Amino acid sequence: RCVAPVSAAVSRVAGPVPEDPAIVSFPVHRPRRLRRSPAVRRLVAQTRLHPADLVLPVFVREGIAEPVPISSMPGVVQHTLDSLVAEAERAVAAGLGGLMVFGVPEAKDGRGSGADDPGGILNVALTRLAEAVGDRIVVMADLCLDEFTDHGHCGVLDHSGAVDNDATLERYAAMALAQAAAGAEVLGLSGMMDGQVGHVRAALDAAGFTDTLILAYAAKYTSGLYGPFREAVQSSLVGDRATYQQDPTNATEAIREIELDVAEGADIIMVKPGQPHLDIIAAAAEISPVPVAAYQISGEYSQIVAAADNGWIDRERVATESLIHLRRAGAQIILSYFALELAERW
C-alpha cells in the first residue's frame, strides 16, 4: 500500500496512538459557536443587503394636486411630479440603486397613445427625474402599454381581441425611443412579447441610443399577487394575461425565455414575482451572463404589511428577511416597495 495507516497519521499529528486505535478522539465541531453573538453573526454572514442593491418602484399620476394613497398598498402613493422628485431625493440620500417609474395617465385609448407622447405623464416624469437626480441614481422606466390602454392589456389588440405580438413590438419601439429621449437610463421591458428585446434594441441603436440599457422581464409569471398594482396604475384590465405571461407551473420555459432575451441583447434580466419563484431566480443566476434582478411585487408587499398591521409579525424584520431570501437565491438587484423605508433604517 502507498497510503500510511490512519493510526500512523494520527501519531504524527496528535502524539502517541491509544492502545485501541479505533478509539481516536477528534475535536467536536460546534456550528453554534458561529452564532454566539450579533458581532460574530455579522462577521460570518454569507448574504448581505445594501441599499445600492435595491430599486424603488414609484407611481406618478397625471392631474392630481397632491399624492394619493393606494388603499391596497399602505404606505405607497401615486405621486405628483413634485412629490416624485422629493421621493427621488430621499432615495438618493438613502443610497438606493435606482427608481422604476410607472405612469398613470388621465386618458387611455386602444393603442396606448400616451406611452410615447413626449408630453405624456411618464415621459415628463422621466425628464424631471433625469434633470433632478439622474447623475446620482439610476432612473428606470417601465416599458409596457398596460397603464395606457383602455383595455388594460400589455399590447395592442387585433380584430379578434387577442394581443397582436408584432404590432405591439412597434409600439414598444416607439415607447423606448420616447423614454430614452426623456432621459431614462434603463428601460424595463415588461410586456412578455416574443422578440421584444431584439426589436427594441435595434430601434434604440438605430436612433443613436446605444448606451441605453434594457432590463428584460424575462420570466414574468401570471399571478394573483398583482392585484394591488392594478389599483396603483388604475388598470382597465378585464380577464387575465395568461396568453403572454408565463404559466407558474413551468420552469424550463423560464430558462428558455432568459436565454432568448440575453441572446437578443438584454443587459439585465428579471424574474417576477420574486418570492414564489426563488427556484427560477437561482436557476437564472446559474446560467445568466448578465445581472439578475427580482421584483417583489405589490401582493408580496401587501401581504407583509397586512400581517404586520394586524400585529401578527414584525414588519421590518419580515420585510428584511424577504429581501434576504431574494438576494440569497441569486438576485443581484431587487425591486421592492420596502426599499426606501428599509434603507433609511440601515
Disulfide bonds with the S-S distance in Angstrom:
none
